[in-house]
Amino acid sequence: MCTSFVVYHQEKAVYGMNFDTEDIDLKLKINSYNGMNLFYFSALLENQYRDIAYFNSEGLFILTQAVEYGPGFKSGCEENDWLAFDIFDETLKKTRKASEFFGILNKRVISYPRNPLFPALGLHTMIADKTGDAFILEEGNDANIVCPIHNDFIVMTNFPNGEFEETNYKEVCGIGADRYICAYEYIQSHIQSFGINEAFEILGKTSQKNTLCTIVYEPIKNEIYISFKKDSSKKWKISLPDKTIQSMDGFLSNNRIQLTNDEVLVNDLIRLYK
């Protein structure tokens, strides 16, 4: 179960996420399309790498994580239907603003694949851009549920935000409610000086035993900071414009490597920098 957020302050945007799951293989990929560089964070699920988080060099951010809809929810998703992810990839390649997503969606009702082993769990998605626009997209029985940003920040964990849109943040409930409240209160208290350090502080506070990856993105600079397996003492910096990864905190040297093959397996990256 994961935690993510977007914070805006004085024309500055910071995105953050924890990816929490069993120990599985991860992959980082950068490629180009139509004059933009695209970054994908992927995980090996059911013998196939699935994209979890996407960024483009125009500052668009798309992240999908688990949500507990409840046993009574009926999805319109057909087996093996990955419509939602097709739309997200198209959005990443063709848009620069979160609002432009709805033009690509074109009145279609979004649907996600459902795992029959976990009928109460689905997926929901956060979409944000560097201009200050962000929202959470969730499935409804017959329509999309959209929860827009309020007060210059937005937080997503694993309960459906759409069910609590008019609820005081302290009264939300469900999976991840404690992490949501923690992140909400920290951001609220630090928004006037919010930056990379504060983002990692939140993700440390909401980290779980199975946190595999922590990512913070500063879209104005097009720089991504990343750490793995709860070891926030070691961080890498990824430059989208340069397509490079550079070791930073916790390493003896700041070696930079070019993503000449456009992608790198995280296990290989960790071995390379030991």
MOVEN-V286733 format. One record per helix or strand. SS is the DSSP state (helix for helix, strand for strand). FROM is the first residue (numbers start at 1). TO is the last residue. If there is no record, write none. Layout:
SS:FROM:TO
SS:FROM:TO
This chain:
strand:3:9
strand:12:20
strand:26:33
strand:36:45
strand:48:56
strand:61:68
helix:83:94
helix:98:105
helix:116:118
strand:121:128
strand:134:138
strand:145:148
strand:150:150
strand:153:156
strand:159:159
helix:161:164
helix:169:171
helix:177:193
helix:196:205
strand:211:218
strand:223:228
strand:236:239
strand:244:247
strand:256:258
strand:263:265
helix:266:272
